[in-house]
Amino acid sequence: MADALTDDQLQKLYTWIDEVPLSRPKRNIARDFADGLLLAEVVKHYFPRLVELHNYPAANSTQQKMYNWNTLNTKVLRKLGYNLSKDEIEAVIQCRPNAIEKVLNTCQIKMARYR
């Protein structure tokens, strides 16, 4: 995995996420994004045709979170030229430090190129 983001990169990332209207308030970014739903909402905000939100139910079980992320990976992120590894998905689901930030950062870059 890539190195941790700098404080400046993190600030820009959080500011970017704050600009997107999400269905639930952000309290703990690692936990909030663990089920994949909010990332689906972020992508949908910029590319409405790429994401069908009904495919991503809010989830608490590891199995459902994995399903959401695998769906997001194959149906959406792949179109952006981004493919998460199983390890990256597991890190996000398990709320490991900086896991979601790395994914969001890469996703932001891929979305900018896709546009």
Secondary structure as the mmCIF struct_conf table of DSSP 4:
data_model
#
loop_
_struct_conf.conf_type_id
_struct_conf.id
_struct_conf.beg_label_comp_id
_struct_conf.beg_label_asym_id
_struct_conf.beg_label_seq_id
_struct_conf.end_label_comp_id
_struct_conf.end_label_asym_id
_struct_conf.end_label_seq_id
HELX_LH_PP_P HELX_LH_PP_P1 ALA A 2 THR A 6
HELX_RH_AL_P HELX_RH_AL_P1 ASP A 7 ASP A 18
TURN_TY1_P TURN_TY1_P1 GLU A 19 GLU A 19
BEND BEND1 VAL A 20 VAL A 20
BEND BEND2 SER A 23 ARG A 24
BEND BEND3 ARG A 27 ASN A 28
HELX_RH_AL_P HELX_RH_AL_P2 ILE A 29 ASP A 32
TURN_TY1_P TURN_TY1_P2 PHE A 33 ASP A 35
BEND BEND4 GLY A 36 GLY A 36
HELX_RH_AL_P HELX_RH_AL_P3 LEU A 37 TYR A 46
HELX_RH_3T_P HELX_RH_3T_P1 PRO A 48 LEU A 50
HELX_RH_3T_P HELX_RH_3T_P2 LEU A 53 ASN A 55
BEND BEND5 SER A 61 SER A 61
HELX_RH_AL_P HELX_RH_AL_P4 THR A 62 LYS A 75
TURN_TY1_P TURN_TY1_P3 VAL A 76 VAL A 76
HELX_RH_3T_P HELX_RH_3T_P3 LEU A 77 LEU A 80
TURN_TY1_P TURN_TY1_P4 GLY A 81 GLY A 81
HELX_RH_AL_P HELX_RH_AL_P5 LYS A 86 ILE A 93
TURN_TY1_P TURN_TY1_P5 GLN A 94 CYS A 95
TURN_TY1_P TURN_TY1_P6 PRO A 97 ASN A 98
HELX_RH_AL_P HELX_RH_AL_P6 ALA A 99 TYR A 114
#
